[in-house]
């Protein structure tokens, strides 16, 4: 039964991350922006790596697309994404 609740929790987190991403469908975003919006919206802790993994899977399915790099004061520039408005849910 515990595995069921772990799976349920994982699916719940995934749905919440996707909702946060879809709220930004008219703009570009990076992992940190989604991470911050998730924590603000749901008042829950979440690792940036979890957001990164979800975005990676959404990228594979072409639900989001990479659009370049954002600004950075130092270090690596963050990859920017946007929702693929041409994604066809019916064919998936």
PyMOL commands that set and color helices and strands:
alter all, ss='L'
color gray80, all
select helices_A, chain A and resi 2-22+31-42+48-60+89-91
alter helices_A, ss='H'
color red, helices_A
select strands_A, chain A and resi 64-69+79-83
alter strands_A, ss='S'
color yellow, strands_A
deselect
rebuild
show_as cartoon
